[in-house]
Amino acid sequence: MDRSNFWVHFGIAAILVTFAAVLGGLERWRSSLSADVAIPEEHRSVGPLKRPPEVLVRFKPDVSLDRMRSIAAASNDQVVDEIESVGGLAVIDDLDDADPQFVVHQYASMNDVEYAEPNYRIQLDDPIEKNNDISPRSAASVFRSDEKVPNDPLFAKQWALNNQGAAGGTARADIDAVAAWQTTTGSSEVVVAVLDSGVELDHEDLKNNIWTRPDDLAAYSDAELGELDDLRGFNGVDLNDDPSDDNGHGTHCAGIIGAEGNNGLGITGVNWNVKIMPLKFLGRNGGGTTEDAIAAINYAIERKKDGVNIRVISASWGSQIYSKALEDTIRAAGDAGILFIAAAGNNGTDNDTGPHYPSNYKLPNVVSVAAVDNTDKLASFSNFGVKSVDVAAPGKAVLSTWLGSSYRELSGTSMATPYVSGVAALIAAQEPKVSMADLRSRLLDSADKLDSLKGKVGTGGRICAANAVRAAHSKAVAGN
């Protein structure tokens, strides 16, 4: 970037750069210079990206795309993507590899710019524990003959759906899914977008519930990114037509929402029938960027405008770094009628005093989710906050789908979040015309109140599918 006007101001810095390069310590010096936010290592979310040195810039409303490009070109920069859903928001690539903070400062000082920020890294932060792979065969539970229950062989191990008190659990400390299924088991007309590491598209228990672009809907086209053949979702990491999961996290979350029910295989999701739209923005190592998340959300918004019935974005990730650009994009999703359900985090801390994003954004379409164990107690790792966390859901030793058409138990608010997303989808299946605001209210108002959650989450409760579906059913009947 041509910034000759900065020579005087950064003369001393330039001398230090030269000296550090001679000593072979240039990279360490640049890293310390760019770290504007001190993030404890255990949070596993780090500061501004070093490579590529991109920034997110929101220009003022009267600035055209041509003007944005001209401003960027004048500094030897390039607009690599315009976020259509957020007016004036652009991803800027510095072609000279200058330090991101210098680039941010340059744009933030311009009259045509509302704000500028670095492109931050995001890393999955679920509790690290021993993998517990589960055999796809298991003894079935016993139910009353008049109950609608799935024939999936691992259903007996899914305490979150139907807790019978095994493994030290408390009977009925669950989301009461069996009672909800007497009314609805979901609908293939409802789409839930999983914003994560992708989804294993050919998993035996997921493949029939993966969203596929309708024949009458053209491939996704973006002015900067070009045309993407989004047959089964969006890959913001590689910008191609394959949102397959090479990490496992997204596949696990997808199974909780919508592993096919009553197909005689593996597990069942909260929804037996639903459409899962993979939005891949996390790579093999569980890392991604705010830019990639924003691009994926923008894609979902554009597809919603094209008529795809996306009711929920499920987001099982986060960090302690605030991004105005990400907040604005999630707000735009709400404006498009999409509920955004986010994990509260896994540091065991109070989000009221130590915010966790995106779950802490105070937006009307955001639902923040804590985790409980099989005794209905707040999980030891779960973040909480009576002002900032809305509701809890099962998140300890949760069995779901995994790579290679296998199944695995994992823990985290990452697992709790898709239970809430799944219940939201059940409500939408029961009441297709429910507004986003009413959908959010149904979720939270129908939670089971628990003494263990009083003062920990806003509702003081754990999500309850049966209550939520009954409320939706009553509303639907009243409307007829």
C-alpha positions in Angstrom: 0.0 0.0 0.0 1.3 3.4 -1.0 1.4 5.3 2.3 4.3 7.8 1.9 2.4 10.2 4.1 3.1 7.9 7.0 6.9 8.0 6.7 7.3 10.8 9.2 4.8 9.3 11.7 6.3 5.8 11.5 9.9 6.6 10.9 11.0 5.1 14.1 8.8 2.0 13.4 10.5 1.6 10.0 14.0 1.6 11.6 12.8 -1.0 14.1 11.4 -3.1 11.3 14.8 -3.0 9.4 16.7 -3.9 12.6 14.3 -6.7 13.4 14.6 -8.1 9.9 18.4 -8.2 10.2 18.1 -10.1 13.4 15.6 -12.5 11.9 12.9 -11.4 14.3 10.7 -9.5 11.9 7.7 -11.8 12.2 7.7 -11.6 16.0 7.9 -7.8 15.9 5.0 -7.6 13.4 2.9 -9.9 15.5 3.4 -7.8 18.6 2.7 -4.6 16.7 -0.6 -5.9 15.4 -2.0 -7.4 18.6 -4.4 -4.7 19.7 -6.5 -7.0 21.9 -5.0 -9.2 24.6 -6.9 -12.5 24.6 -6.0 -15.2 27.1 -4.7 -18.3 25.4 -7.3 -20.6 26.9 -10.0 -18.7 25.0 -8.5 -20.1 21.8 -9.6 -17.0 19.8 -6.8 -14.8 18.6 -6.4 -11.3 17.2 -6.1 -9.8 13.8 -5.1 -12.0 10.9 -1.5 -11.8 9.7 -2.1 -13.5 6.4 -4.0 -12.5 4.4 -3.9 -8.9 5.7 -7.5 -8.1 5.0 -9.8 -5.6 6.7 -13.5 -5.1 6.8 -14.6 -1.6 5.9 -18.1 -0.1 6.0 -18.4 2.9 3.8 -21.1 5.6 4.3 -24.4 5.1 2.5 -23.8 7.5 -0.3 -20.5 5.8 -1.4 -21.0 3.7 -4.5 -19.2 0.5 -5.3 -17.2 2.2 -8.0 -16.2 4.8 -5.4 -15.2 2.1 -3.0 -13.0 0.5 -5.6 -11.4 3.8 -6.5 -10.6 4.6 -2.9 -9.1 1.1 -2.4 -7.1 1.3 -5.7 -5.6 4.7 -4.7 -3.8 2.9 -1.8 -2.9 -0.2 -3.9 -5.7 -2.2 -2.3 -8.6 -4.2 -3.8 -12.2 -4.7 -2.9 -12.4 -8.5 -2.9 -16.0 -8.8 -1.8 -19.0 -6.5 -1.2 -21.5 -7.8 1.4 -24.7 -7.1 -0.4 -26.9 -7.5 2.7 -25.1 -4.8 4.6 -25.0 -1.6 2.6 -21.5 -0.2 2.2 -19.7 -3.2 3.9 -16.7 -4.4 1.9 -13.7 -6.8 2.3 -10.5 -5.0 1.5 -7.3 -6.8 0.6 -4.0 -4.9 1.0 -1.8 -5.9 -1.9 1.4 -4.7 -0.2 0.9 -6.9 3.0 1.0 -3.9 5.3 0.1 -4.5 8.9 -3.6 -4.8 9.4 -3.7 -2.1 12.1 -2.1 0.4 9.8 -4.7 -0.4 7.1 -7.5 -0.1 9.6 -6.3 3.2 10.8 -5.9 4.5 7.3 -9.6 3.6 6.3 -11.1 4.6 9.7 -9.7 8.1 9.3 -11.4 8.6 5.9 -14.5 10.8 5.6 -16.2 8.2 3.4 -15.9 5.5 6.0 -18.2 4.6 9.0 -15.8 2.1 10.5 -13.0 -0.3 9.7 -11.8 -3.4 11.6 -9.3 -6.3 11.1 -10.5 -9.6 9.8 -10.3 -11.6 13.0 -9.8 -15.3 13.4 -12.4 -17.6 15.1 -11.6 -20.9 16.6 -13.9 -23.6 18.0 -13.7 -23.7 21.8 -15.6 -26.8 22.9 -14.3 -28.6 25.9 -11.4 -31.0 25.1 -12.3 -34.5 26.1 -11.8 -38.1 25.1 -13.6 -39.1 21.9 -16.4 -41.5 22.6 -17.4 -43.2 19.4 -20.6 -45.2 19.6 -21.5 -48.4 17.8 -24.5 -47.8 15.5 -26.3 -50.7 17.2 -28.0 -50.4 20.6 -30.9 -51.9 22.5 -34.1 -50.0 22.0 -36.0 -48.3 24.9 -39.5 -49.4 25.9 -42.4 -47.0 25.3 -46.1 -47.1 25.4 -47.6 -48.6 22.2 -49.5 -45.4 21.4 -46.4 -43.2 21.4 -44.8 -42.1 18.2 -41.2 -42.9 18.7 -38.4 -43.6 16.2 -37.0 -47.0 15.4 -33.4 -45.7 15.3 -31.1 -48.2 17.2 -29.2 -45.5 19.1 -32.2 -43.5 20.3 -32.0 -45.1 23.7 -28.7 -43.3 24.2 -30.1 -39.9 23.3 -30.9 -38.8 26.8 -31.4 -35.2 25.7 -34.5 -36.3 23.8 -35.8 -38.8 26.2 -34.1 -39.1 29.6 -35.0 -42.3 31.4 -32.5 -41.8 34.3 -29.7 -44.0 33.0 -26.0 -43.2 33.5 -26.6 -41.1 36.6 -29.1 -38.9 34.9 -32.5 -37.6 36.1 -35.6 -39.0 34.5 -37.3 -36.4 32.3 -34.4 -34.0 32.4 -34.7 -33.6 28.6 -36.4 -31.5 26.0 -39.5 -33.7 26.0 -39.1 -34.6 22.4 -41.4 -37.7 22.4 -44.4 -35.7 23.5 -43.6 -33.1 20.8 -43.4 -35.8 18.1 -47.0 -36.7 18.8 -47.9 -33.4 17.1 -45.1 -32.9 14.6 -41.8 -34.6 13.6 -40.8 -31.7 11.4 -41.1 -30.7 7.8 -38.9 -30.8 4.7 -40.3 -27.4 3.9 -38.3 -25.9 6.8 -34.6 -25.0 6.2 -32.1 -24.7 9.0 -28.6 -23.3 8.0 -25.7 -24.7 10.0 -23.0 -22.1 10.1 -20.0 -24.3 11.0 -17.4 -26.6 9.5 -19.7 -28.0 6.8 -21.7 -31.2 6.9 -20.9 -34.8 5.8 -23.2 -34.8 2.8 -23.4 -38.5 2.3 -23.7 -39.5 6.0 -26.2 -42.4 6.2 -28.3 -40.5 8.7 -28.1 -37.0 7.1 -28.1 -37.4 3.3 -31.9 -37.4 2.9 -32.2 -34.2 5.0 -29.6 -32.1 3.3 -30.9 -29.1 1.4 -30.5 -29.2 -2.3 -30.9 -26.1 -4.5 -34.3 -26.4 -6.4 -34.1 -26.9 -10.2 -35.8 -23.6 -10.8 -33.3 -21.6 -8.7 -30.2 -20.4 -10.6 -26.7 -21.0 -9.2 -25.5 -18.4 -6.7 -23.8 -15.5 -8.4 -21.7 -12.7 -6.7 -20.2 -9.7 -8.5 -16.8 -10.3 -6.9 -16.8 -14.0 -6.1 -18.3 -15.1 -9.4 -20.8 -17.9 -9.9 -20.8 -20.8 -7.4 -22.8 -23.9 -8.1 -24.3 -24.1 -4.7 -26.1 -27.3 -5.2 -26.0 -28.3 -1.5 -24.9 -25.1 0.3 -22.1 -22.7 0.6 -18.3 -23.1 1.2 -16.9 -19.8 2.3 -13.5 -21.3 3.1 -12.6 -22.6 -0.4 -15.2 -20.6 -2.3 -16.4 -23.7 -4.2 -19.5 -25.9 -4.5 -18.6 -28.4 -1.9 -19.5 -27.6 1.7 -18.4 -31.0 3.0 -17.1 -31.3 6.5 -13.4 -32.1 7.1 -13.5 -31.4 10.9 -16.6 -33.2 12.2 -18.1 -30.4 14.3 -20.6 -29.2 11.8 -21.8 -32.8 11.1 -22.3 -33.3 14.8 -24.4 -30.2 15.1 -26.4 -31.0 12.0 -27.3 -34.5 13.4 -28.8 -32.9 16.6 -31.0 -30.8 14.5 -32.0 -33.2 11.8 -30.6 -36.7 11.6 -33.3 -38.6 9.8 -35.8 -40.2 12.2 -37.4 -43.6 12.1 -35.2 -44.8 9.3 -33.7 -47.7 11.3 -30.2 -46.2 11.3 -28.2 -44.6 14.1 -29.9 -41.7 15.9 -32.7 -39.3 15.4 -32.6 -35.6 15.2 -35.0 -33.2 17.0 -36.6 -33.1 13.5 -37.1 -36.4 11.7 -37.7 -34.4 8.6 -36.1 -31.0 7.9 -33.6 -29.5 5.4 -30.1 -28.8 6.6 -28.2 -26.1 4.6 -24.5 -26.4 5.2 -22.7 -23.0 5.5 -19.1 -23.9 5.8 -16.7 -21.2 7.2 -14.6 -23.2 9.5 -11.7 -25.3 8.1 -10.2 -28.7 9.0 -8.6 -27.3 12.2 -11.8 -25.7 13.4 -10.6 -22.2 12.5 -12.1 -19.5 10.3 -12.5 -15.7 10.1 -15.2 -13.1 10.6 -15.0 -12.4 6.8 -15.8 -16.0 6.0 -18.7 -16.1 8.6 -20.1 -12.9 7.1 -19.9 -14.2 3.6 -21.8 -17.3 4.6 -24.5 -15.4 6.4 -24.7 -13.0 3.4 -25.3 -16.1 1.2 -28.1 -17.3 3.4 -29.7 -13.9 3.4 -29.6 -13.7 -0.4 -31.0 -17.2 -0.7 -33.8 -16.3 1.7 -34.6 -13.4 -0.6 -34.7 -15.8 -3.5 -37.5 -17.8 -1.8 -35.6 -20.5 0.2 -37.4 -21.0 3.5 -34.5 -20.5 5.8 -35.9 -19.9 9.3 -32.8 -20.4 11.4 -29.1 -20.0 11.3 -27.5 -22.2 14.0 -24.1 -20.9 15.1 -22.1 -23.2 17.5 -18.9 -21.1 17.9 -17.7 -17.7 19.1 -15.0 -15.6 20.7 -14.5 -12.7 23.0 -13.6 -10.3 20.1 -16.4 -7.8 19.2 -16.9 -7.4 15.4 -19.2 -4.5 14.3 -19.2 -6.0 10.8 -20.4 -9.4 12.0 -23.1 -7.7 14.2 -24.4 -5.7 11.2 -24.6 -8.9 9.1 -26.5 -10.8 11.8 -28.8 -7.8 12.1 -29.4 -8.0 8.3 -30.3 -11.7 8.7 -32.9 -10.6 11.3 -34.3 -8.0 8.9 -34.7 -10.9 6.4 -36.7 -12.9 8.9 -33.9 -15.3 10.0 -33.5 -16.3 13.7 -29.8 -16.6 14.7 -29.2 -19.1 17.5 -25.7 -18.9 19.1 -23.6 -20.8 21.6 -22.9 -18.9 24.9 -19.4 -20.3 25.1 -17.4 -22.8 27.2 -15.3 -20.9 29.6 -17.6 -21.4 32.6 -17.8 -17.6 33.0 -20.5 -14.9 33.2 -21.3 -13.3 29.8 -22.8 -10.4 31.6 -19.4 -9.2 32.7 -17.2 -10.9 30.0 -19.0 -10.8 26.7 -18.9 -13.7 24.2 -19.8 -13.0 20.5 -21.9 -13.5 18.5 -24.2 -14.7 21.4 -23.8 -11.4 23.2 -25.1 -9.2 20.4 -28.2 -7.4 21.6 -30.2 -8.0 18.5 -33.9 -9.0 18.3 -33.1 -12.2 16.2 -30.3 -13.6 18.5 -30.9 -16.4 21.0 -28.0 -17.2 23.3 -27.8 -20.8 24.6 -26.1 -22.3 27.7 -25.6 -26.0 28.4 -27.1 -28.4 31.0 -26.2 -32.0 31.8 -28.4 -35.0 32.2 -29.5 -33.9 35.7 -30.7 -30.5 34.5 -27.8 -28.7 36.1 -25.8 -26.1 34.4 -22.7 -27.8 32.8 -19.5 -26.9 34.6 -18.0 -25.6 31.3 -21.0 -23.6 30.2 -21.0 -19.8 30.2 -24.1 -18.2 31.7 -25.6 -14.7 32.3 -29.0 -13.7 33.4 -28.9 -10.6 31.1 -27.0 -12.0 28.2 -27.9 -15.7 27.9 -31.5 -16.6 27.1 -32.0 -20.3 27.7 -30.3 -23.6 28.3 -30.4 -26.9 26.4 -28.7 -30.3 26.8 -25.0 -30.1 26.1 -23.1 -32.7 28.1 -22.2 -36.1 26.5 -24.5 -35.6 23.5 -24.6 -38.4 21.0 -24.8 -37.3 17.3 -23.5 -37.9 13.8 -19.8 -37.9 13.0 -17.6 -38.3 10.0 -17.6 -41.6 8.1 -21.3 -42.3 8.8 -20.3 -42.8 12.4 -21.6 -41.5 15.7 -19.9 -39.8 18.6 -20.5 -38.2 22.0 -19.4 -34.6 22.5 -20.0 -31.8 25.0 -20.3 -28.1 24.8 -22.7 -25.2 24.3 -22.0 -26.1 20.6 -24.2 -29.2 21.2 -26.8 -27.3 23.2 -27.3 -24.7 20.4 -28.6 -27.1 17.7 -31.2 -28.5 20.2 -32.7 -25.0 20.3 -32.4 -24.6 16.6 -34.1 -28.0 16.2 -37.0 -27.0 18.4 -37.4 -23.7 16.4 -37.7 -25.8 13.3 -40.4 -27.9 14.9 -42.3 -24.8 15.7 -41.9 -23.5 12.1 -43.1 -26.9 10.8 -46.2 -26.7 13.0 -46.9 -23.0 12.2 -45.3 -22.2 8.8 -46.3 -18.5 8.8 -44.9 -17.7 12.3 -42.9 -14.5 12.3 -39.3 -14.4 13.4 -40.2 -12.4 16.5 -43.0 -14.9 17.5 -40.7 -17.8 16.8 -38.2 -16.4 19.2 -40.9 -15.8 21.8 -42.3 -19.3 21.5 -38.9 -20.8 22.1 -38.2 -18.8 25.2 -41.7 -18.5 26.7 -42.1 -22.3 26.6 -38.9 -23.2 28.4 -39.2 -25.5 31.5 -38.3 -23.3 34.6 -35.6 -24.9 36.7 -34.3 -23.9 40.1 -30.8 -24.7 38.9 -31.0 -22.1 36.2 -32.6 -19.3 38.2 -30.3 -16.3 38.0 -28.1 -18.1 35.4 -30.1 -17.5 32.2 -32.8 -15.0 31.3 -35.7 -17.4 31.1 -34.5 -19.4 34.1 -35.2 -22.5 32.0 -34.2 -25.3 29.7 -35.8 -25.6 26.2 -38.9 -27.8 26.0 -40.0 -29.1 22.6 -43.4 -30.3 23.8 -44.3 -27.0 25.3 -43.1 -25.1 22.3 -45.0 -27.3 19.8 -48.2 -27.2 21.9 -48.1 -23.4 21.9 -47.6 -23.4 18.2 -50.4 -25.9 17.7 -52.8 -23.8 19.8 -51.9 -20.7 17.8 -52.4 -22.5 14.5 -55.8 -23.9 15.6 -56.9 -20.5 16.8 -56.0 -19.0 13.5 -58.1 -21.4 11.5 
